Amino acid sequence: MEEKIKFIDTTNMEIDGDSVDYNNKEYTIKDCVLVRTTDIFPTDGIVQTPINGNAYEFGRSSIMGEAISKKVKEKHPNFYMTEEAGEKYSKELDEFNVCFETCRRTIHFVLNGLVGSTAYGNFSGKPFVIIEPLKYHLDQTLKSLRVEDVYFDDDMRLSNACTILIDENYFRENQDNLEFIEQLKKFNVYIYRGNQQAAVSKVLSDLGYDSFLISSNGYSNGLNSGMAASNMWNFINDFAKQNNISLDRHFYSQINYEDAIKRQEKGEEIDKQHLYYILDNSTVSNELREKIKILLQEGYNIEVLIDELIEQIGLEQIKVLTKQFNDIYIRKLNSTKNRSK
């Protein structure tokens, strides 16, 4: 297998601008390529939506979060004074985060480049970059065709022309995994060392595509008249309008609103399960346990009782039980869906 893999080293390469500045090229849909950076390997050539893949996230409990945060602050009273103190505070606070199943129905890509981390998400440090021609996915699952955010509302089966760019460290750690190596045979594979942004630009060029820097609003630079990025941007927008493809931002879309409501409901449900797990597996008194359960079922405010619970059993016991709860929940999710990471 390894002889079919291309290795590239971008350690000393930096991308300060687009790979092409000016051209008179008339772009077509064949010049457009989807790019997705991710920590989820596309097993069997399929990119799953988070909800279909039973992806999970971590967040502060809506029931216990404020009380725990208050107690952790007491342990780190100077957390806002120095970077080191702030890191210790944040690291410990993260240990109380609860795992819950995401409800997002969409998968997201950008066009002809690699998106930087924005206020909407952190995309750095992911081991895989999926590079897939757009022309194979002009179907009803395509919900919006913005340069910085092309999204679909169903799983995507990747084409035979798909390329996977993999971080060298990840590859070396998994090169003896026969199942993983077998999965790689479905793709064109590049292993890179160094700068991921530079590696993506180099691979796109190798595959015959122009590449551009991407921000949360489109191409980062080169949108002046005559610039290649401007030509590509104009083509994409014109193509979308001519083919009645939405240019709506996902953040303001109906599908995102509906998913957000479901995430909130799912989060509240999981937070209750988390609290019940702590009550049933901790050293809390029977009296307090039953009082919390009754008031929680009736929908009463139990903030004072949560403070009492933390005083009784301590942060360390909650931390241990939270990890146990999360591990059980993750095993449950992974037992029902194939989610390679």
N, C-alpha and C positions, 0 to 999 in steps of 0.2 A: 504493500500500500504506500509506503513512504516515498517510493520513487515517483509516484503520481502526485505528490504534494509539492507545492511550490513554497519555498521559504524566502521571506524578504526581511531585511533589517532596516528599520527606520530610526534607529537610536539617535542619530545625529541630524535627523531631518526635522525641520519645522515648517508648518504651513502658515505663511503670513498673508496669503491671498488666494484667489481662485487659481485653478490649474490652467485656465485660459482667460486672457483678458479681453481681447477683441477678436471678433471674426464676423464674417458675412454669412455664416451658415444658417440655413433655414431648417430649424429643428422639426423633427417629426416624432410620433409616439415611439418609434424604434430607438430614439435617442434618450428615452426616459427610463430610469432605473430606480426601483424601490430600495431603500437602505434602512435596515433596522438593527440597532445595537441592543443586545439582550443577554441575560444570564440563563435563558431557557433554550436548550438545544432543540431544534425542530425534528424531533423523533419521527421516523418514517416519512420525512419530507413534509411534515405538516406543522404550520404555525397555528397554535391554538389560541383562541380568545381566552382571557384569564378565567372567565366563568366556566368555560368548557374544560379547561385544563385544571380546574380546581386550584388555581393559584391562590396564594394567601399573602396577607399583609400583617403588620403589627401596628398596634395603636394603643393609646392610653385608654384605660377603662373609663367609660362614662359614669360608672357607679363609684369606683374606688379611686379613680385617677387623682382628683383634687386632694383628697386626704393623704394619699401616698406621697404626692409631690410636696405637700407641706411638711411631712415627716422627713423626707430626704433632704429638704432644704435645711432642716434643723441640724442634720449631720454635716452639711456643707454650707455653713452660714456665709462664707466668703466666695461662693461660687461665681459671683459676678465681678470679683475683684481681679482675678488673673485668669489667663487662658488655661493654665494647668488645673486650677480649682474648678473652672467651668467644665472641663473635659471629664473630671472625676464625677461631678454632679450628674452630667448628662449620661455618662456611661452607666452609673448606678440606676438612674431613673429608667433607662431603656430596659433594664432587667425585669421591670414590672409590666412591660407592654404585653398586651394580650393578642394572641393570634386569631385572625378571623378570615373566613373565605371571602375573597373579593367578588363583587357582582358585576364587574365591567364586562360588557359584551363586545368590545371593540379591540382590534389590533391596529397598531399605528406604525407608519413608516414616514421617511422623508424622501425627497427626490434628488438624486445626483449629488449626494454629499453626506456628511455626518453631522447630526445636530449636536450642538453643545448643550450642557445642562442649563435649564432655565428655571423660572419660578414655578413652572408646571411639573418639573421632574428632574431628577438627577440621573444622567445617562452615562456617566463616566465609570470606568472600571469594570465594564461588562466584558466577559470573555469571548463573546461571539458577535460577529456582524454578518447579517444576512443581506445578500445582494441579489435582487430578483428583477428581471425585466417587467416593466409595468404592462406591456402589451398583452400579457397572458391573463390579466385580471380586470379587464374592463367589463365587469358584469354587475348584476344587481346588488352584490355585497359591497361594492365600492360606494361609500357614503359621502365622501368629500375629497376633493383633489386640490388641496392647498400644498404648495411647495414644501412648507415646513411641517405639514401634518396631513398625510394621506391615510384615511382610516377605513376599515372594513368592519362589518358587523357579523362575520362568521369566520370559522376556521379557514385557513388558506392552504391549499395543496400546492407546494412549490414545483416549478417546472424542472426539466432536465438541464436547463441553462442556469440554474441557481448556483451561486458561489457562496461559500462560507469562509469568512476570515476569522481565524482563531488565534487567541493569545498564546504565545509560545509556552509560557509557564503552565497554562492549563493543559495544553497538548502533551507536554512532557509528563505531567502528573497522571495522564490518562492513556498514554500510548500503549500500555499493556492490557487495557480493557478491550477485549476482543469484540464485545458488543458495540462499544463506541467506535472502534476502527471500522467495523462492518457498516455502521450507519454513515460514516464519512464517504463511503463509496457511492452514495447517492448524489454527491455534490462535487463541483469544482472546489478545491480546497487550497487556501493560502494560510500559512503559519507566519505570524509576524512577531518581530521583536522590536520594542521601542514605542514610538509615537503612533497611537491608533489613528489619529486624524490624518497623519501623513500616509499611513499604511492604506487607509481607505482611498485616499486620492490616488495613490500609486496603483492599486488594484483596479479602480475604475478606469484609469487611463490604459492599463494593460488589457482591459476588456473592451476598449473602444469607446468609452463614455467620457464626456466632459464632466468635471467635478467642480463643485462650488462650496463655499462656506455657508452654513445655514444658521440663522438665528430663530427666535420665536416668532418673527414676523416675516420670514422669507429668506432670501439670500442676503448674506451679511453685507456684501459690498458688490460693486460692479453693476449697480442698477442704473447707471447713467446711459444715455442713448448711445447705441453702438457696442456696448459691452456685451460679452457673451452671456453673462448671467441675466442681463436684461432681456436678451433675445429668448433665452430659455424660459424665463418667468412669464414673458408675454405669450409665448406659445402655449404654456400650460394653462394659463387663465383663459385664453381664447378657445382652446380645445374643450375645456370644461363647459364653457358657456354654449358652444356649438353643439355639444352632445348632452345638454341638460344634466350635467353632473354638478352637484352642489359644491360651492366654495365656502360653505359655512364653517366657522370654527367649532371644533368639538366641544370646547368649554361652554359655549352658549347653546348647544344643540339640545333637542328634545330627548335624544337617546342618553345623553350624559345626565340630564336632569332626572330621568327615570332611574338610571343606574345609581345615582347619588342617593335617591330616596330608598332604594333597595339596600344599598350599603349601610345606610343609617339604621334601617330596621334590622338587618343582619347583625350589625355591630351591637345593638342593644340586646338582641337575643343571646349573642355569645358572651357579652358582659355578665348577663344573669347566670349563664352556665358556669362561667369562671368563678363568680361569687359563691354559687352553690357548691362547687368543687372545694373551695377553700373552707367553707363551713362544714362540709362533711368529712374533711380529711385533716383538720387542724385540731389544736388543743383548746379551741374556743369552748366556753361553758355551754351546757345544754340550754340554759335559760336564754342566753344572748342569741344562740343559734336559732332557736324557735321564734324568738321575737323578731329577728331580722327577716326570716322566711315569711312570717305572717304579714308583716308590714309591706314587704316587697311584693307579695301577691296581691295585696290590696291597693298597691300603687301609691303608698304614702312616702313622704320624704324620710330617708333613713340615714341622712348625713351624719347625725350625732352618733347613731349606732355604729357606723363605719369607723368613726374615730375611736369608739370604745373597742371595736374588734381589733384594730391595729394596736391599741394599747395592750390588749390581752395577749395576743399571740406574737407580736413583734414583726418588724419588717423582714427579718431573715426567713422566718417561716413562710411568709407570703411570697417571698422571692422564690423559694424552693418549690412551693406548690404551683406557682404561676408557670415555672419551667415545665413541671410535670404536666400541667393542663395543656400547655402549648404543644409539647411532644406528642401527647395522645391525639390532639386535634389534627396535627400535621400527618401523623401515621394514618389516621382515618381518611384524610383527603387523598393521600398518596395511594391508598389501597383501592380507590375507586377510579382513579384516572392515572394515565401514564404521564408523568411530569419529570422529565430528566433535567437535572441541574448540575 
